[in-house]
């Protein structure tokens, strides 16, 4: 009897041991939840198709796969807003124009381009055919509407005027803010200096326009993913992770433009009523940026030198700084 009781106890202990062992093994097999690193990127305008690569990278969990939890913020001050925020340490990445980086570096702001995500200069000066404005000289005495003096459109206008030896005071500039397209359609000014997005919206209403392409005169503008010098020093791997995921988002949205628009509408439901417009604009962006041929490559020293020279000659910067410090190609994803 005693032997039976002992054996029963041993059996109970053995069973308990097996149960505990199974629980332990199950615990070991259970995947450890990875803690994501919070990252903020600020772009230089409101939600639009321009930011589709970021939206796609978020939607497809490319950032999450890199261990990142990415949040987007939007500037109400054009390129000035993101630069202010990155200087204040409020955001990790920004997208801003090449001209803004050059101008900020002149003021001692330590920001650096790590990827020219939209390298083409897609600013335009548009007018109705009956105005007969086909070249910069035709702008003399005309009223030009644009978003603000902090916009890429303004910088490009001044550069073009300077290159063509035209005094900027011979042109009346109207800072129209977000109503720049509406103001042009309502004939409040003769000409609109605008980004590709606004030019597209104007052409939706007035297909036959005279267009002066800024890119025919200068490549001073272009969208660059930009970081602080401090981030390059302290956390270079974060930059690699962010750019890897963003490039995947760009690639996917180029190959799958219709799905990319659905992802965009998911972020900006107001765009649902103009889905076809958004689709056409994204397709035009792919074409104008040359994405249908090649993805953006590395920054080029000569291009930055030329851009700084143009800004200096136009009086937009008063001293030249080290061009090589304005960008780095060490994070370019192959």
TATA-V999901 format. One record per pair of residues at least 4 apart in sequence whose ideal C-beta (glycine too) atoms are under 8 Angstrom apart, sorted by the first residue. I is the first residue (numbers start at 0). J is the second residue. D is the distance in Angstrom with one decimal. If there is no record, write none. Layout:
I	J	D
I	J	D
This chain:
0	4	6.6
1	5	6.4
2	6	6.3
3	7	6.3
4	8	6.5
5	9	6.4
6	10	6.3
7	11	6.5
8	12	6.3
9	13	6.2
10	14	6.4
11	15	6.4
12	16	6.2
13	17	6.5
14	18	6.4
15	19	6.3
16	20	6.2
17	21	6.4
18	22	6.4
19	23	6.2
20	24	6.4
21	25	6.2
22	26	6.3
23	27	6.6
24	28	6.4
25	29	6.5
33	66	6.1
35	63	6.5
35	66	5.9
35	67	6.1
35	68	3.9
36	66	5.7
36	67	5.4
36	68	6.7
36	237	7.0
37	67	8.0
37	68	5.0
37	70	7.2
38	62	7.4
38	67	5.0
38	68	6.7
38	69	5.0
38	70	7.3
38	91	5.0
38	92	7.1
38	237	7.2
38	241	6.5
39	69	7.5
39	70	5.1
39	71	7.7
39	72	6.1
39	89	7.4
39	90	4.4
39	91	5.5
39	92	7.5
40	53	6.4
40	69	6.3
40	70	7.6
40	71	5.7
40	72	7.3
40	90	6.6
40	91	6.8
40	92	4.2
40	93	6.8
40	94	7.2
40	241	7.7
41	71	7.4
41	72	4.3
41	73	7.2
41	74	6.1
41	80	6.9
41	81	4.4
41	84	5.3
41	85	7.3
41	90	4.5
41	92	7.5
41	93	4.9
41	94	7.7
42	49	7.4
42	50	5.4
42	53	7.6
42	71	6.7
42	72	7.6
42	73	6.0
42	74	6.7
42	81	6.9
42	93	7.3
42	94	4.7
43	74	4.9
43	77	5.6
43	78	4.9
43	80	6.7
43	81	5.5
43	93	7.6
43	94	6.2
43	95	5.5
43	96	7.3
44	49	6.9
44	73	6.6
44	74	6.5
44	77	7.2
45	73	5.3
45	75	8.0
45	177	7.9
46	50	6.8
46	73	6.4
46	266	6.2
46	267	4.3
46	270	8.0
47	196	6.0
47	267	7.7
48	196	7.4
48	260	7.5
48	263	5.9
48	277	5.5
48	280	5.1
48	281	4.6
48	284	6.4
49	117	7.5
49	196	6.5
49	222	7.7
49	284	7.1
50	54	6.0
50	71	6.9
50	94	7.8
51	55	5.9
51	248	7.8
51	252	4.8
51	259	5.1
51	260	7.9
51	262	7.2
51	263	5.5
51	281	6.2
52	56	6.3
52	116	6.9
52	245	5.8
52	248	4.3
52	249	3.9
52	252	5.7
53	57	6.5
53	69	7.3
53	71	6.0
53	245	6.5
53	248	6.3
54	58	6.1
54	71	8.0
54	248	7.5
54	259	7.8
54	262	5.2
54	263	5.6
54	265	7.8
54	266	5.1
55	59	5.8
55	61	7.8
55	248	4.0
55	249	7.6
55	251	5.3
55	252	4.4
55	259	5.7
55	262	5.4
56	61	4.3
56	62	5.5
56	69	7.3
56	244	4.8
56	245	5.4
56	247	6.2
56	248	3.0
57	61	7.8
57	62	6.0
57	69	5.8
57	71	7.8
57	248	7.7
58	262	4.6
58	265	7.1
59	247	7.3
59	248	6.8
59	251	6.2
60	64	5.8
61	65	6.9
61	243	7.7
61	244	3.9
61	245	7.7
61	247	4.5
61	248	5.7
62	67	4.2
62	68	7.2
62	69	4.4
62	240	7.9
62	241	7.4
62	244	4.5
63	67	6.8
63	68	7.1
64	244	7.0
65	240	3.9
65	241	7.3
65	243	6.1
65	244	4.9
66	240	6.6
67	237	7.8
67	240	5.9
67	241	6.5
67	244	6.8
69	241	7.6
69	244	7.9
72	84	7.3
72	90	6.4
74	78	7.5
74	79	7.5
74	80	3.0
74	81	5.3
74	84	7.9
75	80	6.2
76	80	3.6
76	83	7.3
76	149	6.2
77	146	6.7
77	147	6.1
77	149	4.2
77	150	5.0
77	151	7.7
78	82	6.5
78	95	4.7
78	96	5.3
78	98	8.0
78	99	3.9
78	149	6.3
78	150	7.5
78	151	6.9
79	83	6.2
79	99	7.6
79	149	4.7
80	84	6.5
81	85	6.2
81	90	7.0
81	93	3.5
81	94	7.0
81	95	5.2
81	225	7.8
82	86	6.2
82	93	6.9
82	95	6.2
82	99	6.3
82	103	5.3
82	108	6.7
82	110	6.7
83	87	6.3
84	89	4.4
84	90	4.6
84	93	7.0
85	89	7.4
85	90	5.4
85	91	7.9
85	92	7.9
85	93	5.1
85	110	6.2
85	225	7.2
85	226	7.4
85	227	5.6
86	108	5.9
86	110	7.6
86	227	7.6
88	227	7.8
91	226	7.1
91	230	6.6
91	237	7.2
91	241	7.7
92	224	6.0
92	225	7.1
92	226	5.9
92	241	6.1
93	110	7.8
93	224	7.6
93	225	5.1
93	226	7.8
94	116	6.7
94	222	5.4
94	223	6.8
94	224	5.7
94	225	7.0
95	99	4.7
95	100	6.5
95	222	7.4
95	223	6.3
95	225	5.5
96	100	7.3
96	151	4.9
96	154	7.5
96	220	5.0
96	221	6.7
96	222	6.6
96	223	7.1
97	101	6.6
97	112	7.1
97	115	7.6
97	219	6.6
97	220	6.0
97	221	4.8
97	223	5.8
97	303	7.3
97	306	5.8
98	102	6.2
98	151	6.6
98	154	4.9
98	219	5.0
98	220	5.6
98	306	6.8
98	310	6.2
98	315	7.4
99	103	6.0
99	151	7.8
100	104	6.3
100	110	6.0
100	111	7.8
100	112	5.8
100	223	6.4
100	225	6.2
100	325	5.7
100	326	7.8
101	105	6.8
101	303	7.5
101	306	6.2
101	307	5.2
101	310	5.7
101	316	6.4
101	320	7.9
101	325	6.4
102	106	7.2
102	310	6.9
102	315	6.5
102	316	5.8
103	108	3.9
103	110	5.7
104	108	6.2
104	109	7.9
104	110	7.1
104	320	5.1
104	324	7.0
104	325	5.6
105	316	4.6
105	317	7.2
105	318	6.1
105	320	5.7
109	227	6.1
109	228	3.8
109	229	7.1
110	225	5.3
110	226	7.0
110	227	5.9
110	228	7.2
111	225	6.6
111	226	6.0
111	227	7.5
111	228	5.8
111	231	6.2
111	324	7.2
111	325	6.6
111	326	6.1
111	327	5.7
112	223	4.0
112	224	7.2
112	225	5.3
112	298	6.0
112	325	6.4
112	326	4.0
112	327	7.5
113	223	7.8
113	224	5.6
113	225	6.8
113	226	5.6
113	231	7.7
113	238	5.8
113	242	6.6
113	326	7.5
113	327	6.1
113	330	4.7
113	331	8.0
114	223	6.8
114	224	4.3
114	242	5.6
114	245	7.6
114	246	8.0
114	295	7.0
114	330	6.8
114	331	6.6
114	332	7.9
115	221	5.7
115	222	7.3
115	223	5.3
115	295	5.1
115	296	7.8
115	297	7.9
115	298	5.7
116	222	5.5
116	223	6.8
116	224	5.3
116	245	7.3
116	249	7.0
116	295	5.8
117	121	7.5
117	221	6.2
117	222	3.5
117	284	7.9
117	288	5.4
117	295	7.3
118	221	4.6
118	222	7.7
118	288	7.1
118	289	7.9
118	295	5.1
119	214	6.5
119	218	7.8
119	221	6.5
119	287	5.9
119	288	5.0
119	289	6.5
120	155	7.1
120	213	5.2
120	214	4.3
120	217	6.7
120	218	5.0
120	219	6.7
120	220	4.4
120	221	6.0
121	194	6.3
121	195	3.9
121	213	7.9
121	214	7.2
121	220	7.8
121	284	7.9
121	287	5.3
121	288	7.3
122	151	5.7
122	152	5.3
122	155	4.4
122	192	7.0
122	193	7.0
122	194	5.8
122	195	7.6
122	213	4.1
122	214	7.8
122	220	5.9
123	192	7.6
123	193	5.9
123	194	7.8
123	195	7.2
123	198	4.6
123	210	5.4
123	211	6.8
123	212	5.9
123	213	6.5
124	132	7.8
124	135	7.9
124	138	7.3
124	143	7.4
124	156	6.9
124	159	7.5
124	190	5.8
124	191	7.4
124	192	5.1
124	193	8.0
124	210	7.3
124	211	4.1
124	213	7.3
125	183	7.5
125	190	6.9
125	191	5.3
125	193	6.5
125	198	5.8
125	201	5.9
125	208	4.9
125	209	7.0
125	210	5.3
125	211	7.7
126	130	4.4
126	132	4.2
126	189	6.1
126	190	4.6
126	191	7.6
126	208	6.7
126	209	5.0
127	205	6.4
127	208	6.5
127	209	7.4
128	207	5.7
128	208	6.9
128	209	5.9
130	137	7.9
130	141	7.6
130	189	5.5
130	190	7.3
130	209	7.0
131	137	6.6
131	209	7.6
132	137	4.2
132	138	6.5
132	141	6.7
132	189	7.0
132	190	6.0
132	209	5.5
132	211	7.5
133	137	6.1
133	209	5.3
133	211	7.4
134	163	8.0
134	211	6.9
135	159	5.3
135	160	6.5
135	162	7.9
135	163	4.2
135	165	6.1
135	211	6.7
135	216	7.8
136	163	6.4
136	165	6.7
137	141	7.3
138	143	6.5
138	160	7.3
138	165	7.0
138	169	8.0
138	170	5.2
138	190	6.5
139	165	6.3
139	169	4.7
139	170	6.6
140	169	6.7
140	170	7.7
141	170	6.3
141	171	7.1
141	188	7.9
141	189	4.3
141	190	5.5
142	171	4.5
142	173	5.9
142	187	7.9
142	188	4.0
142	189	5.0
142	190	7.1
143	156	6.6
143	170	5.6
143	171	6.8
143	172	5.4
143	173	6.7
143	188	6.2
143	189	7.2
143	190	4.6
143	191	7.3
143	192	5.6
144	173	4.6
144	175	4.6
144	179	5.4
144	182	5.1
144	183	5.7
144	187	6.6
144	188	3.9
144	190	7.0
144	191	4.9
144	192	7.3
145	150	6.0
145	152	4.4
145	153	5.4
145	156	6.7
145	172	6.8
145	173	7.3
145	174	6.7
145	175	6.7
145	179	6.1
145	191	7.0
145	192	4.2
145	193	7.0
146	150	4.2
146	152	6.1
146	153	7.6
146	174	7.1
146	175	6.7
146	176	6.1
146	177	7.1
146	179	5.3
146	193	7.8
147	153	6.7
147	174	4.9
147	176	6.5
148	153	5.0
148	172	7.9
148	174	6.2
149	153	7.2
150	154	7.3
150	194	7.9
151	155	6.1
151	194	6.6
151	220	4.8
152	156	6.3
152	192	4.1
152	193	5.7
152	194	6.3
153	157	6.5
153	172	7.4
153	192	7.0
154	158	6.3
154	219	6.7
154	220	6.9
154	310	7.7
154	315	6.5
155	159	6.2
155	192	6.9
155	213	4.2
155	217	7.0
155	219	6.6
155	220	6.0
156	160	6.3
156	170	7.8
156	172	7.5
156	192	4.7
157	161	6.2
157	167	5.9
157	313	5.4
157	314	7.9
157	315	6.4
158	162	6.3
158	213	7.8
158	216	7.1
158	217	5.2
158	219	5.5
158	309	5.5
158	310	7.2
158	313	5.1
158	315	7.5
159	163	6.3
159	211	7.5
159	213	6.4
159	216	5.0
159	217	7.0
160	165	4.3
160	166	7.5
160	167	5.3
160	170	6.7
160	313	8.0
161	165	7.6
161	167	7.8
161	309	7.9
161	312	6.2
161	313	4.0
161	314	7.4
162	216	5.6
162	217	6.9
162	309	7.4
162	313	7.9
163	216	7.9
165	169	6.1
165	170	7.3
167	172	7.6
171	188	7.9
173	182	7.4
173	187	7.2
173	188	5.2
175	179	4.2
175	182	4.6
175	187	7.5
175	188	7.6
178	182	5.2
179	183	6.6
179	191	6.0
179	193	6.3
179	197	6.1
180	184	6.5
180	191	7.2
180	193	7.3
180	197	5.1
180	200	5.1
180	201	5.8
181	185	6.1
182	187	4.2
182	188	6.3
182	191	7.7
183	187	7.1
183	188	6.5
183	190	7.9
183	191	4.1
183	201	6.1
184	201	7.0
184	204	5.6
184	205	7.4
191	197	7.0
191	201	6.6
193	197	3.6
193	198	5.1
193	201	7.1
194	198	7.0
195	199	6.2
195	280	8.0
195	283	7.0
195	284	6.7
195	287	6.0
196	200	6.8
196	280	6.6
197	201	6.4
198	202	6.3
198	210	7.3
199	203	6.8
199	276	7.9
199	279	7.4
199	280	5.1
199	283	6.1
200	204	7.5
200	276	7.8
201	205	6.1
201	208	6.9
202	206	5.6
202	208	6.3
203	276	6.6
211	215	7.4
212	216	7.9
213	217	6.4
213	219	8.0
213	220	7.0
214	218	6.5
217	306	7.5
217	309	5.5
218	302	6.3
218	305	7.4
218	306	6.8
219	306	4.7
219	309	5.4
219	310	6.5
223	326	7.6
224	241	7.9
224	242	6.9
224	245	6.9
226	230	4.5
226	231	6.2
226	238	6.1
227	231	7.4
228	232	6.5
229	233	5.9
230	234	5.7
230	235	8.0
230	237	6.9
230	238	6.6
231	235	6.0
231	238	6.8
231	327	7.0
234	238	7.2
235	239	6.6
235	329	7.8
235	330	7.4
236	240	6.3
237	241	6.2
238	242	6.2
238	330	4.9
239	243	6.2
239	330	5.8
239	332	7.8
240	244	6.5
241	245	6.1
242	246	6.0
242	330	5.5
242	331	7.8
242	332	5.4
243	247	6.7
243	332	5.5
244	248	6.5
245	249	6.4
246	250	6.3
246	294	7.1
246	332	4.8
247	251	6.2
248	252	6.2
249	253	6.4
249	290	7.4
249	294	6.7
250	254	6.4
250	294	6.9
251	255	5.8
251	259	7.3
252	256	6.8
252	258	7.9
252	259	3.7
252	262	7.6
252	281	7.7
253	285	5.8
253	290	5.0
253	291	7.2
253	294	8.0
255	259	5.8
256	260	6.7
256	278	6.9
256	281	5.6
256	282	6.0
256	285	6.9
257	261	6.9
257	278	6.8
258	262	6.5
259	263	6.4
259	281	6.3
260	264	6.3
260	274	6.5
260	277	5.2
260	278	5.1
260	281	6.1
261	265	6.6
262	266	7.0
263	267	6.1
263	270	6.4
263	277	6.4
263	281	7.7
264	268	6.4
264	270	5.2
264	271	5.0
264	274	6.6
264	277	7.2
270	274	7.0
270	277	5.2
273	277	6.0
274	278	6.3
275	279	6.3
276	280	6.2
277	281	6.3
278	282	6.4
279	283	6.2
280	284	6.3
281	285	6.6
282	286	6.6
283	287	5.9
284	288	5.9
284	290	7.5
285	290	4.4
285	291	5.3
286	290	7.8
286	291	6.1
288	295	7.7
289	293	6.2
290	294	6.7
296	331	7.3
297	328	4.3
297	331	5.1
298	302	7.2
298	303	6.7
298	326	4.1
298	327	7.7
298	328	5.7
299	303	7.1
300	304	6.3
300	322	6.4
300	323	6.5
301	305	6.3
302	306	6.4
303	307	6.4
303	322	4.7
303	325	5.7
303	326	6.3
304	308	6.3
304	322	5.1
305	309	6.4
306	310	6.4
307	311	6.1
307	316	6.9
307	319	5.8
307	320	7.7
307	322	5.8
308	312	6.2
308	319	7.8
309	313	6.2
310	315	4.3
310	316	4.8
311	315	7.6
311	316	5.2
311	317	7.6
311	318	7.8
311	319	5.8
320	324	7.2
320	325	7.7
321	325	7.5
